[in-house]
Amino acid sequence: MGPEPTMLMLAAPAENSELTGLVGVDMAELSRDIADDGVAGATPEQVPGMLEVIEYAKSKGQDFSFVVVDQVQPRFSLYRDIANQLQEQVGGTVIVLGPNSVGSSSPEFSRVIQEEATQNLALTYPPGAARQMVDSMTGSHVDWTVVGLVLILVVVLGAAGARFRARRARAAAAGGPLGPVNPTGAQASSSGDSDASRDGATVDSSTSS
């Protein structure tokens, strides 16, 4: 008689404390739908427009998925929590469009760019809001890291220039690059000239007499 088959017991997934309090949201259903075609929670009328936006994003070299939540959540942070959990499963950039707020999660775009893209969205029309976000996030942006480095370089060069000018000013005040003129030498030269003049005067006087 062969060995009895081993029974593999799988532990139930732990409850995600970040997602407690969700209203009218089935995370298991959203996971299945978004893994299928990149759209979850949208109405049949909204799906074609959302799929169009996904293809538009792909033409820009980006992988976007969209979730539509039709009920207001008790905390604004829940929209981003939903996006974070789904993004871990499907990858790419996940946008969650709610009736009163937006959540997003992306390894491709900084949090600043994601937050900027949520401004002035037409949330009453999810396909339009989705297109707005793709345009905003994939458009040209100021690279603040580069700007910061340039500003630091300007400050360093300005400080170096100020030190150089200060050194030149001190050198000029001290008599130029060769240092101050030797006043003793000047007096000696002047004294020598006076002696020669006196000697000349004496010779002239002797000759005339």
C-alpha positions, 0 to 999 in steps of 0.5 A: 500500500503506497503512502497516503497523499499529503494534504496541502493546507493553504492559510486564508489571506490576512485581511489588509488593514489598509482597506478596511471600511471600503464601501461597495467594493469587492477587491476579488472582483476588481482583481479578476477584471483588471487582470483580464483587460485592464478595466474594472468596475466600469459600466458597459457604456464606459468600458469601450472608452476606457479600453481606448484610453489604455490603447492610447497609453500603450501608444505612448509606451506606458501600461495603464489600468483603470478602476472605476468606483461608483460609491464615495469612500469614507476616506480619500486614502482608500482610493490610493490603497485600492490602487496600491494593492491592485498594482502589486498584482498586475504591475504598470500604473493603476488609476482608481477613479471615484466619484469624489477623488482619485487614487493611483499607484505607479513605479514609472511616475513620481508621486508628485507627477501622479498628484498633479495629474489628479487636478481638475479631472472630470470625474463624472465621465471616467473615460474622459478623466482617464484620458486626462490623467494619461495626457498629464502624466506622460506629458513633459515635466520639469525635472526638479532634481536637475533644477536643484543640481543646477542651483547648487552649482550656481551657488558654488560658482558664485561663492568661488567668484566672490572669494576670488574678487575679495582676494584681488581687492585685498591684493590691490589695497596692499599695492598690487600683485608685487606687494607695496613699494619700498618707501626706503628705496624711494627716499634713498633714490631721492637723496642720491639725486639731491647729493648729485645736484649739490655736487653739480652746483659746487662744481659750477660755482668753482668754475665760475670763480 
